[in-house]
Amino acid sequence: MTEGSRVAGAADPATLRALAAGRSTTRALSDDLLTHLPDLGDLPTQRALDTWVEQAADTLRALSEALEERLLDLGAPGRPHEGADDRTSGAAGPPTQAGDAR
């Protein structure tokens, strides 16, 4: 994808909904995964399981954050786009300041 295609408001609403759903689902799964830690009784096995579960939860959180960044890149409504100004909001021409005669 080229940088020129990253225009706020250019994304399909279905794409934005899918990204938002994926973001919230992966975050919820990460939280849920951490609540299901069985006690195995064997310390080395328990440590291995705990480590695996924590890594899986971290991976889900990273995926959630990546989806959120993509939403921001696409200019999801209600979320400020980093570096955005009035020119990306659909306003014609450069923004004017109070007292500017343009």
Backbone hydrogen bonds in HBPLUS format (Angstrom, degrees):
<---DONOR---> <-ACCEPTOR-->    atom                        ^
c    i                          cat <-CA-CA->   ^        H-A-AA   ^      H-
h    n   atom  resd res      DA  || num        DHA   H-A  angle D-A-AA Bond
n    s   type  num  typ     dist DA aas  dist angle  dist       angle   num
A0005-SER N   A0002-THR O   3.16 MM   3  5.65 156.6  2.21 111.1 117.6     1
A0006-ARG N   A0003-GLU O   3.12 MM   3  5.58 166.4  2.14 115.9 119.7     2
A0010-ALA N   A0007-VAL O   3.09 MM   3  5.53 155.1  2.15 139.5 137.9     3
A0015-THR N   A0012-ASP O   2.96 MM   3  5.21 123.3  2.29 104.9 119.4     4
A0016-LEU N   A0012-ASP O   3.08 MM   4  6.49 157.7  2.13 155.5 162.0     5
A0017-ARG N   A0013-PRO O   2.93 MM   4  6.18 157.3  1.98 148.2 154.3     6
A0018-ALA N   A0014-ALA O   2.94 MM   4  6.12 157.3  2.00 144.0 150.2     7
A0019-LEU N   A0015-THR O   2.91 MM   4  6.14 161.0  1.94 152.8 157.7     8
A0020-ALA N   A0016-LEU O   2.91 MM   4  6.07 159.9  1.95 147.4 153.3     9
A0021-ALA N   A0017-ARG O   2.83 MM   4  6.00 157.7  1.88 148.8 155.3    10
A0022-GLY N   A0018-ALA O   2.90 MM   4  6.04 159.7  1.94 146.4 152.3    11
A0023-ARG N   A0019-LEU O   2.88 MM   4  6.05 155.3  1.94 146.3 153.3    12
A0024-SER N   A0020-ALA O   3.01 MM   4  6.24 168.3  2.03 150.9 153.1    13
A0025-THR N   A0021-ALA O   2.89 MM   4  5.96 156.5  1.95 148.4 155.7    14
A0026-THR N   A0022-GLY O   2.95 MM   4  6.00 166.8  1.96 149.0 152.4    15
A0027-ARG N   A0023-ARG O   3.14 MM   4  6.27 154.4  2.21 143.7 150.8    16
A0028-ALA N   A0024-SER O   2.97 MM   4  6.11 160.7  2.01 144.0 149.5    17
A0029-LEU N   A0025-THR O   2.83 MM   4  6.03 160.7  1.86 152.8 158.5    18
A0030-SER N   A0026-THR O   3.01 MM   4  6.09 151.1  2.10 138.6 146.1    19
A0031-ASP N   A0027-ARG O   3.10 MM   4  6.41 161.4  2.13 149.9 154.0    20
A0032-ASP N   A0028-ALA O   2.85 MM   4  6.08 162.2  1.88 152.9 158.4    21
A0033-LEU N   A0029-LEU O   2.85 MM   4  5.90 157.2  1.90 147.1 153.0    22
A0034-LEU N   A0030-SER O   3.38 MM   4  6.63 151.0  2.47 143.1 148.9    23
A0035-THR N   A0032-ASP O   3.01 MM   3  5.28 146.7  2.12 105.3 115.5    24
A0036-HIS N   A0033-LEU O   3.29 MM   3  5.56 159.8  2.33 107.3 113.1    25
A0046-GLN N   A0042-ASP O   2.77 MM   4  5.91 156.0  1.83 158.9 167.3    26
A0047-ARG N   A0043-LEU O   2.91 MM   4  6.12 162.1  1.94 156.2 159.9    27
A0048-ALA N   A0044-PRO O   3.07 MM   4  6.28 157.7  2.12 143.2 149.2    28
A0049-LEU N   A0045-THR O   2.91 MM   4  6.15 160.4  1.95 150.4 155.6    29
A0050-ASP N   A0046-GLN O   2.81 MM   4  6.01 168.7  1.82 156.1 159.5    30
A0051-THR N   A0047-ARG O   2.91 MM   4  6.04 159.4  1.96 147.6 153.2    31
A0052-TRP N   A0048-ALA O   2.97 MM   4  6.16 160.2  2.01 146.1 151.6    32
A0053-VAL N   A0049-LEU O   2.87 MM   4  6.09 165.4  1.89 158.7 162.3    33
A0054-GLU N   A0050-ASP O   2.96 MM   4  6.11 161.1  1.99 147.6 153.0    34
A0055-GLN N   A0051-THR O   2.95 MM   4  6.15 156.5  2.01 148.6 155.1    35
A0056-ALA N   A0052-TRP O   2.90 MM   4  6.13 156.3  1.96 149.4 156.2    36
A0057-ALA N   A0053-VAL O   2.88 MM   4  6.10 159.6  1.92 150.2 155.8    37
A0058-ASP N   A0054-GLU O   2.88 MM   4  6.07 156.8  1.94 145.5 152.2    38
A0059-THR N   A0055-GLN O   2.91 MM   4  6.11 150.6  2.00 143.9 151.9    39
A0060-LEU N   A0056-ALA O   2.98 MM   4  6.27 157.5  2.03 148.8 154.5    40
A0061-ARG N   A0057-ALA O   2.95 MM   4  6.22 155.5  2.01 148.2 155.0    41
A0062-ALA N   A0058-ASP O   2.90 MM   4  6.11 155.1  1.96 146.0 152.9    42
A0063-LEU N   A0059-THR O   2.95 MM   4  6.19 154.8  2.01 148.1 154.8    43
A0064-SER N   A0060-LEU O   2.94 MM   4  6.17 155.4  2.00 145.1 152.0    44
A0065-GLU N   A0061-ARG O   2.89 MM   4  6.18 156.2  1.94 149.8 155.9    45
A0066-ALA N   A0062-ALA O   2.90 MM   4  6.13 151.4  1.99 144.9 153.0    46
A0067-LEU N   A0063-LEU O   2.93 MM   4  6.19 155.0  2.00 149.5 156.0    47
A0068-GLU N   A0064-SER O   2.97 MM   4  6.24 150.8  2.05 143.1 151.6    48
A0069-GLU N   A0065-GLU O   2.91 MM   4  6.18 155.5  1.97 147.4 153.6    49
A0070-ARG N   A0066-ALA O   2.99 MM   4  6.25 152.8  2.07 143.2 150.6    50
A0071-LEU N   A0067-LEU O   2.93 MM   4  6.23 152.7  2.01 145.7 153.2    51
A0072-LEU N   A0068-GLU O   2.95 MM   4  6.28 156.2  2.01 148.8 155.1    52
A0073-ASP N   A0069-GLU O   2.84 MM   4  6.14 152.5  1.91 146.8 155.0    53
A0074-LEU N   A0070-ARG O   2.95 MM   4  6.19 148.4  2.05 146.9 154.8    54
A0076-ALA N   A0071-LEU O   3.09 MM   5  5.48 156.7  2.15 144.7 149.7    55
A0075-GLY N   A0072-LEU O   3.06 MM   3  4.97 147.9  2.17  96.8 106.8    56
A0079-ARG N   A0076-ALA O   3.17 MM   3  5.72 151.4  2.25 141.3 140.6    57
A0084-ALA N   A0081-HIS O   2.89 MM   3  5.28 155.2  1.96 140.2 137.8    58
A0088-THR N   A0085-ASP O   3.13 MM   3  5.85 151.8  2.21 119.4 125.8    59
A0089-SER N   A0086-ASP O   3.25 MM   3  5.25 155.4  2.32 100.4 107.8    60
A0100-ASP N   A0097-GLN O   2.93 MM   3  5.40 155.0  1.99 141.5 141.3    61
